Amino acid sequence: MDLITQFPLGDDLAVTLLVLAALSIAALVLGAVVPARLRGAEEADEIDGELGRRIGQQLSAAGWLLLWVGVPALGLLWLVPGTTDDRLLRSAMLLAGLLLGPLAAWRGLALQLAALVLPEERRTGLITRLGALSVAGALALAVLPVTLILWFLQEGGSSALMSLAAGAALSALAIRVTLAPTEAAAAASALLVGVDENDQPADDAENLGGPLLRTAGMLRRGAGLSADLVALTTAGAALGVMLGVPVLAAEGILVVLLALGTALLATGAVALLPLRADEIGQEADAIRLRGLIPAGLVLVGLVVAAALWLPSAYQDLRFAHVGMDTFTDPAIAGSEPVARDSLEEQILPAVEDMSQWVSATDDGRDAGALLDVLTLYTISPSAVTAAALGLGAIVALAAVLLLGGNAQRNGGTVLRAARTSRTGGALGLAAGLGSTALAAAGVLAAAVIVAGVISVLSGGVPGLALALLAQSGLAALAVLACFSASLFAPALGDRPESPRTLREAAAAAPVGPHGALLVAAAMIGVTAVGPVVTALQVAARGATVWEDRALHALTPLSLTLLGGVGVGVIGVLLVTASLLDAARRLGADAVVITRAAILEDRDRADLPDLAETLRRATLTPVVVLVLLPVVAAFGLGPAALPGVVVGGVLTAAALGLWSLGAAGTLEGAESVIARGRYGGRASWGHSGALTGTVLTGILRAVLGSVAAPALLVTSAVSALLVSGVVALSTDGTDPYLRLGIAVIALLIMLVCWVVSATAPEVDLEDGQEQVARPLFARPAEETEAPLEAMDWEDEDAEIEQVADPVRTAPKKLKRRQRRAQEAAARKKAESEEDSEEDSGTTDED
């Protein structure tokens, strides 16, 4: 019991940490035991022999990328000022974070592989339970080290937590950028060559790109999602503690633990809600309901717990537990620290008339600090925290409903895109992009409104507002955990042998939760401006006017700050350009290899240079995101770092939400047409929808999936880098030396870009005719015996009979006609069966 009663932060926090650690260990143990029990014999038909090799290529490329970027990152972090112990701790935590991503990826893949061998009759009922186990395991991998750091370091662990978050975000980014080109190659092989050119369904055994597409889906849902959740959880904990303690004392840690514990418990609630047999045919509503019910409980639980657990008066917070029992700011205490209790007797009467204090102070930093302290004593910690948590949960629900509604297979957005695709692929794509841009704007507008409300709740205190925004992001993470069944549904439901309604529901289910994940990451990532701005404000003055303005000027009139915003936007665009070029290279290679395999009648299409291509192509985006804050800070000035964070986070979030929604909409449109509507398979509409599906799928891979870890990397690197930048800017270091650091970083990025741009790629030029003709041209048109022209009587002259050669339809057109006839026959049979079922039901009634 002494372990609990003597804990510096209080016995309630000690119990909370122990409970979280126990829940995390239980989730990790279950995550190791359940896949082993689910996996059947090795001869399971669902597992092909090449699956392990393809997964190994992906993970080895990500590991190589982490090695080449992670080791220099450790050296860069070592240069940040601090004692030897601090540097060792930060480096150790960064290394631990780098290892968390691959560990989470391996664990997520284990559940995906175990799901492959489940018999069909068990899959539907296990969607919620395996989904809950998948998300709970990823959360546990992040929560366990967070609890250990807080147990041993208490309030001093914020720097270690930030280093852990930076490593986790970097590893998640490495995994995501290696998956993006592979997804493009899989879609090009399976959809462009298999479905569009050869009229083979994507899940047909004859479609040589099908195994590549299934592997890419497993990696995206298993490895990528798990790594993203770990990065988001560690970043939320780090920034929540770093920003919460200075304004909410020990309760700042308590709110973070409350949100993390609620997220873990939410997955347990999802596991208790399996899909029932009577819900077959209504799977879309059933899966969505399995997320909405726990989300409602989480919303109410977070608000009630915060309102009842936290004190209602600011002076009742536990300041002494975190070393805040004295005022040390010279603006408040003067030259010597003053006990908080002694000044509170003067502060409480003073806050009764805040207007006189506002009118008597200026815009200086000292005056602002005084007004912030006075304002904090006017708020109710329980009320503002409960409101912030509730608002964060509402934003996450809005993202799920708005983006998820766009992806519903029978929804208006999907049907409009499918219907418009009959006029051509470009117009159908425009319809999908327009609708999803509106949804993305709605989600971002909800987040902006929440930020405005939080600014009012905080009374205008920037530190409190950012702390509440970070807590809102953690609440959004807890709501995201409620939709774990939706995230895992494609692994069990999107199978060729599954009922049509289940396949459509499972394929569309993850779109909304992925949007909620990105919104939560944006809300948490943007709060990194807090520690960055604080470090700049307390820095010493510069030696010259220019250096001082580049260090302290944080107004909209500062070109340094505006330049930082531009650098953040440019960084996102550079990453997008690099990944799109990698997708183009690997996708073109996949198309040519698949066509050649079909011509040579091979049973599979392999990508022999996949690992080498990924290593060269994915190095650039990771290096750019790590070094761009360095370029901005040393090239433009330290005041550019807040702009880098804001510009990078908002740009990545906006483009990511747009691409996520567009991919879900166009995939739904292709599915609607493929099952017989708007022309059916092999029609112009289907061909256009396939093109839109591939394009938006590539955009989702390079924008939507990469956006969350990318913005978290930018935020974490800026927060860790700022102290080193400030030290070099105020210790008399030559300005040209600082500029030289920026130039070196630019040269490193340029070298990486050249390495990626000079990677070998397939030759698509007009080369040898015997090779180019079958690979890049339509099948040759054939002729049959000529038909005699019809005789037409003419009074003036006789028409000579001539031979008119009639061209036969190409083989592809014949196949499409045959497929269309078969689809029409199937549709007619299904309608007759439905009519019989309806008549049978009527008879029974």
Buried (B, 14 or more C-beta within 10 A) or exposed (E): EEEBEEBEBBEBBBEBBBBBBEBBEBBBEBBEEBBEEBBBEEEEEBBBEEBEEBBEBBBBBBBBBBEBBBEBBBEBBBEBEBEEEBBEBBBBBBBBBBBBBBBBBBBBBBBBBBBBBBEEEEBBBBBBBBBBBBBBBBBBBBBBBBBBBBBEBBBBBBBBBBBBBBBBBBBBBBBBBBBBBBBBBBBBBBBBBBBBBBBBBBBBEEBBBBBBBBBBBBBBBBBBBBBBBBBBBBBBBBBBBBBBBBBBBBBBBBBBBBBBBBBBBBBBBBBEBBBEEEBEEBBBEBBBBBBBBBBBBBBEBBBEBBBEBBBEEBEEBBBBBBBBBBBEBEBBBEEEBBEBEEBBEEBBEEBEEBEEBEEEBEEEEEBBBBBBBBBBBBBBBBBBBBBBBBBBBBBBBBBBBBBBBBBBBEBEBBBBBBBBBBEBBEBBBBBBBBBBBBBBBBBBEBBEBBBEBBBEBBBBBBBBBBBBBBBBBBBBBBBBBBBBBBBBBBBBBBBEEBBEBBBBBBBBBBBBBBBBBBBBBBBBBBBBBBBBBBBBEEBEEBEEEEBBBBBBBBEEEBBBBBBBBBBBBBBBEBBBBBBBBBBBBBBBBBBBBBBBBBEEEEEBBBBEBBBEBBBBBBBBBBBBBBBBBBBBBBBBBBBBBBBBBBBBBBBBBBBBBBBBBBBBBBBBBBBBBBBBBBBBBBBBBBBBBBBBBBBBBBBBBBBBBBBBBBBBBBBBBBBBBBBBBBBBBBEEEEBEEBEEBBEBBBEBBEEBBEBBEEBEBBEEEEEEEEEBEBBBEEEEEEEEEEEEEEEEEEEEEEEEEEEEEEEEEBBBBEBBEEBBEEBEEEBEEEEEEEEEEEEEEEEEE
